[in-house]
């Protein structure tokens, strides 16, 4: 008998810049993936720029889904640090670490 339970944690790997012009589509993609899979691993290593709208989207998604951020780029990690949310968010060095964390 096959289980209908969704598999946990789809990996999304956005690349490039995320600001008020395109962050809404990324947020929708994360929420859709979380609904289908139970959670999302956001590989943020390819994000080259992120502004306050990206940060707000991440915080909103974090409140509503099981969002785990993997290997954020230097710029994303700095944004999280400057905003003081790096301790609030679930940030991991590798997808394996994110998957196995409780």
N, C-alpha and C positions, 0 to 999 in steps of 0.2 A: 504494500500500500504506500503510495506516495503522499508526502505531507504537503499541505497547501500553505504552510507557514513560509513567509517570504525569507529569502536569504538575507543575512545581516550585512550591512555595510557595503554599499556600492562605492567604488572609488571614482571621484570626479577630479579631473586635472585641468583646471582653467589656466590659461596662459595669457599674458599681456597685461593691459591696463584696465582697471575697474574703477569707474567713477559714476557720477550721477547719470551719465548718458547710457550706460549699459549694465549697471549693477542689478537692475530689476530682473533681467532675464537670467542672470546667474542665481539669484535668490529663488526664482521659480524652479529652476532646474534642480537645485539642492532640495527644495521642499518636495518636489515630485519624486525624486530618487529616494528620499527618506520615507515617504509614504509607501513606496513599492518595496523597499528593502529593509525597513526598520531602522536604518541609520545611514550616515554618509561619512566617508573618509574624504576630506577635502585636501588633496595634495596641492599645497599652496606654493610650492617651490618655483613655479613658472610665472607667478604674478610679479610683474615689474613695477607696478604702481597701484596704489589703493588709497582712496581718500575717505573722508568721514562718512560718506554714504555707503561705502563698502563696509566700514566698521559697524555702522548701524544695522545693515542687513545681516552681518555675521552675528551680532548680538541678538537680533530678533529670531533668527533661525536657531541659534543656540538655545533659546528659551523654549522653543516649540518642538525640537527634534533632538535626536542623538547625533550631534555633529562633533566629529573629531578631526582636528586640523593636523595635517602631517607635513613636516619639513617646510615650514613657511620660509619664503625668501627673506633676505635681510631686511628689505623695506617693509614687508608685512609684519615681521617680528618687531621691528622698531615701532610701527604704528600701534601694535598691541601693547608694547611696553610704555610708550608715551601716554596712551589712554588709560593705562593702569588695569587693563583687562587680561593681561597675559596669565595671571594666576586664576582668573575666573574661567577662561576657556580651556577646553581639553586639547592640549597641544602635545604632539608626540614626534619623535625623531624619524620613525619609520612606520609604514603601514602595518607591519607585524606587531609592533608595540601598541599601536592604536587598537588593533583587533583584539588583542589579548588583555587589554586593560579592563578592569572592572568598573 
